[in-house]
Amino acid sequence: MSRAPRPAAKAGKPARPSRPAKPARATKAPRPARPRPRALGRATYHHGDLRRALVDAAVAIIADKGAEAFTLREAARRLGVNHRAAYRHFADKTSLLSAVAEQGFVALIDGARAEIAAAAASDAEARLLALARAYVAFADAHPAHFRVMFGPRVNEARPPSGLPATGIIGEAYGLLEAEIRAAIAGASGGTTDPGDADVTDALIAFWAVLHGLASLVLMKRVAVAPAELPGWIDRIVGLTLRSLTAPGMREDRFF
């Protein structure tokens, strides 16, 4: 028996109209690359002023930690510069300390000359007292410089490392020597030219007193108010000066 024919398939649903294609997105222009941030402070140190900045950083570190505690790398780190840049100006720690000492000697000499110039030109004792006040005042105002100037690191070599004796140290020594020579000659009424040995011994005696006073002030071993410091220096140093410039002083009698 033959099967009945299948009914015709229903007409399919009408096809959905195709969606219009989305317009292509416009490509964004690439963002410009951001410049890498520079190390803090690096942009400041152009045109040769990094050397001065390193000296100032060393002084600050020495004031905080002492001369032996700081390193050249730490000075560079404080300024935000690579330590290799610091080594272009200073070969090592001693070289940087020598620059600190040189800066200190320049300031000390300038201060001493200003004080001496304010004293009477004909009064040798007044000029030496003025020099003494300048010396102690410098140590009190610039302790970091003072400790480096007379510390072991820059004075262990002869001549001192980075500071030739004919340079800034020689200038400081010459200033003191000239005033000592004039004071000894003035004590004799100008009739005697003191010998070099006399002047050297007197200079060392005078310097020992100045340096001892300055060290005592730095170590807070003497209780002297800042306003009273000049008068205190005059009294203490005056005792030495009266021995050094006493009339009739012989080579073997400085005290």
C-alpha positions in Angstrom: 0.0 0.0 0.0 1.5 3.2 -1.1 2.1 6.0 1.5 0.2 9.2 1.2 2.3 12.1 -0.1 3.8 14.4 2.6 2.2 17.8 2.8 4.2 20.5 1.3 6.6 22.3 3.7 5.3 25.5 5.2 6.7 28.6 3.7 9.7 29.8 5.9 9.7 33.0 7.9 10.9 36.0 6.0 14.6 36.6 6.6 15.5 39.4 8.9 17.0 42.4 7.2 20.8 42.5 7.8 22.0 45.2 10.2 24.1 47.9 8.6 27.8 47.5 9.3 29.2 49.6 12.1 31.4 52.4 10.9 35.1 51.6 11.5 36.5 53.3 14.6 39.0 56.1 13.9 42.4 55.0 15.0 43.7 57.2 17.9 47.0 58.9 17.4 49.7 57.3 19.6 50.4 59.1 22.8 53.8 60.8 23.0 56.2 59.0 25.2 56.5 60.5 28.6 60.0 61.7 29.5 61.7 59.7 32.2 61.7 61.6 35.5 65.1 62.9 36.4 66.7 62.3 39.7 65.8 65.0 42.2 68.1 68.0 41.9 69.9 66.8 38.8 68.6 69.6 36.7 70.0 72.1 39.1 73.6 71.1 38.8 74.8 72.3 35.4 77.5 74.7 34.3 80.0 73.5 36.9 78.2 74.2 40.2 78.0 70.5 41.2 81.4 70.8 42.8 80.3 73.6 45.1 77.0 71.7 45.9 79.0 68.6 46.8 81.2 70.7 49.2 78.1 72.1 50.8 76.5 68.7 51.2 79.7 67.3 52.8 79.7 70.2 55.3 76.1 69.3 56.2 76.8 65.6 56.6 79.9 66.3 58.7 77.9 68.6 61.0 75.4 65.7 61.5 77.7 62.7 61.6 81.3 63.7 61.8 84.1 63.9 59.3 84.9 60.1 59.3 81.2 59.0 59.0 80.3 60.5 55.6 81.1 59.2 52.1 81.3 60.7 48.7 78.4 58.5 47.6 76.2 59.9 50.4 77.0 63.5 49.4 75.9 62.6 45.9 72.8 60.9 47.2 71.8 63.9 49.2 71.9 66.0 46.0 70.0 63.3 43.9 72.9 62.8 41.5 74.6 59.7 40.4 77.8 59.0 42.4 79.7 58.8 39.1 79.0 62.4 38.5 80.5 63.2 41.9 83.7 61.3 41.0 84.2 63.6 38.0 84.9 66.4 40.5 86.5 64.5 43.4 88.7 61.5 43.2 87.9 60.3 46.7 86.7 61.3 50.1 89.9 62.9 51.0 89.7 65.2 47.9 86.3 66.4 49.0 87.4 67.0 52.5 90.3 69.0 51.2 87.9 71.2 49.3 85.9 71.7 52.5 89.1 72.6 54.3 90.1 75.1 51.6 86.7 76.7 51.8 87.2 77.1 55.5 90.6 78.6 55.3 89.4 81.2 52.8 86.6 82.2 55.2 89.0 82.2 58.2 91.6 84.4 56.4 88.9 86.8 55.2 87.4 87.1 58.7 90.8 87.6 60.4 91.8 90.3 57.9 88.6 92.2 58.4 89.1 92.1 62.2 92.7 93.1 62.0 91.9 96.0 59.6 89.4 97.3 62.2 92.2 97.5 64.9 94.7 100.3 65.2 97.5 99.8 62.8 100.1 100.9 65.3 98.9 98.6 68.1 100.4 95.2 67.6 98.6 93.7 70.7 95.2 95.0 69.5 95.8 93.4 66.1 96.7 90.0 67.6 93.7 90.1 69.9 91.5 90.9 66.9 93.0 87.9 65.1 92.3 85.7 68.1 88.7 86.8 68.3 88.3 86.0 64.6 89.8 82.6 65.0 87.6 81.5 67.9 84.5 83.1 66.3 85.1 81.2 63.1 85.4 77.8 65.0 82.2 78.6 66.9 80.3 79.5 63.7 81.7 76.8 61.4 82.5 73.8 63.5 82.3 71.3 60.6 84.9 73.3 58.6 87.1 73.8 61.6 87.3 70.1 62.5 88.1 69.2 58.9 90.7 71.9 58.5 92.7 70.6 61.5 91.6 67.0 61.4 93.8 64.0 60.5 92.3 63.2 57.1 93.7 66.2 55.3 96.8 66.7 57.5 98.2 63.2 57.6 100.3 63.9 54.4 103.0 66.5 54.0 102.1 68.7 52.4 98.4 68.2 53.4 96.5 66.4 50.8 95.0 68.7 48.2 96.2 71.8 50.1 99.8 72.6 49.1 101.8 74.4 51.9 102.5 77.3 49.4 98.7 77.7 48.9 95.9 78.6 51.3 97.6 77.1 54.4 100.7 79.1 53.6 98.6 82.2 53.3 97.0 81.7 56.7 100.4 80.9 58.3 101.9 84.0 56.7 99.2 86.3 58.0 99.8 85.1 61.6 103.6 85.1 61.2 103.6 88.7 60.0 101.5 89.9 63.0 103.7 87.9 65.5 106.9 89.4 64.0 105.5 92.9 64.2 104.5 92.4 67.8 107.9 91.1 68.9 109.7 93.9 67.0 107.4 96.5 68.5 108.1 95.2 72.0 111.7 96.2 71.5 110.8 99.6 70.2 111.6 98.6 66.7 115.3 98.3 67.4 115.5 94.6 67.1 114.5 92.4 64.2 113.4 89.1 65.7 115.0 86.0 64.3 113.0 83.3 62.5 113.4 80.9 65.4 112.0 83.5 67.8 109.0 84.2 65.6 108.3 80.5 65.0 108.4 79.7 68.7 106.2 82.6 69.5 103.8 81.8 66.7 103.4 78.2 67.9 102.8 79.4 71.5 100.2 81.9 70.4 98.5 79.4 68.0 98.3 76.8 70.7 96.4 79.2 72.9 94.0 80.1 70.1 93.4 76.6 69.0 92.9 75.4 72.6 90.4 78.1 73.3 88.5 77.3 70.1 88.5 73.6 70.9 87.2 74.3 74.4 84.4 76.4 73.0 83.4 73.7 70.4 83.4 71.0 73.1 81.3 73.1 75.4 83.9 72.9 78.1 83.7 76.6 79.0 80.5 78.3 80.0 80.7 81.6 78.3 77.7 83.5 76.9 78.1 84.5 73.2 78.0 88.2 74.1 80.8 87.7 76.6 83.0 85.6 74.3 85.1 88.5 72.8 86.0 89.9 76.2 86.8 86.4 77.6 89.2 85.8 74.6 90.9 89.2 75.2 91.6 88.3 78.8 92.9 84.8 78.2 94.9 85.7 75.1 96.2 88.9 76.7 98.0 86.8 79.3 100.0 85.1 76.5 100.6 88.3 74.6 102.1 90.1 77.6 104.7 87.3 77.7 105.4 87.1 74.0 105.8 90.9 73.7 107.4 91.7 77.0 110.3 94.1 76.7 113.7 92.5 77.0 112.4 89.1 76.0 115.2 86.6 75.2 115.0 83.7 72.8 114.6 81.2 75.6 111.9 83.2 77.5 108.5 83.2 75.9 106.5 82.6 79.0 
